[in-house]
């Protein structure tokens, strides 16, 4: 399969929170990898492709580093012996 990404992805597991609706609660999660143009992260809830979300990125002592807007590009179901959920690929916007 041909690589279509504009920037190289780096594996980095960092804590994050996201909101998928204006009045929804923030959901705790973690990243799988990221680049200058986007991020892959885990979600227990299936998100819709095209959806715009807000991501709060943290470092390990739980200090917020940055808040970014991202658009969900793809969603892939995931399951292992620890649980199940979805990996979401998103590009940074605005």
N, C-alpha and C positions, 0 to 999 in steps of 0.2 A: 504494500500500500504506500502510496506517495505521501510524503510529509507535507502538510499544508500550512503549518504554523509559521508565522512571521519571525518569532523570537524563540530561542531555545528555552525549554522548560528545565527548571531545577527542582529536584526533590527536596521538599522542605515541609516538615510537619510543625505547623504553628497553630496555637489556639485562635479561634475566631468566633464571632457571633454574627447571625444574620437575621434580618426581618424580611418576610416575603409579602407582608400586607401592612398598611398604614397603622392599623390598631392591633396587630398581632404581637404576641410576646417575642422577645429575642430568643433565638435558639442557639445553644452552644454547639460547636462543631470543631473541626480541625482541617487543615489543608493537607493535600497529598503532594501537590507540586504547584509551582507558579512561574510566571515569566513577566516581562515588562508589560505585556498586553492582556494577561488573563491569569486565571487561577482554577485549579481543580480542588474541590472540597467535598466532604462527606455530609450527607443529610439523612436523617431518619425519615423524613417526609419527601415524597416525590414532588419536585418542583416542575413547573411548566416551562418548556422552551420558549424563549422570547420575553420571559418575565424579567423585570428590572428589580433588583434587590439592593439593600445596603449591607455591606460587610464591615464589621469592626475587627481589625487585626490587632493581635496582642503579642507581646513577648512573654517569656516564661513566668516572670513574677506577676503576671496578669496586669501589666501596665499597657494601656491602649496606645498603639503606635499610630494608627491611621484609620479613618473611615473612608470607604470608597463605594461608588455605585458600580454595579456590574449587571450584565445581561446574561441570562442563562442561555447557553448555546446548545448543549446536549445533556442528557441524563441517562445514566447507565445503572441498572439494578446490580447490587452487590450482596453477596452472602458468603460468610465463612463460619468457622466454628465459634466465633465470638458474638455473632449477630448478623443482622441484615440491614440494608438501607440502600442508599443511592449515592453514586459519585456524580457530581455535577461539574460540568465545564462551563466557565463563564468568562466573558471578556469585559475588561474595564471600560466604562463609558463615562462621558461628562466629566 
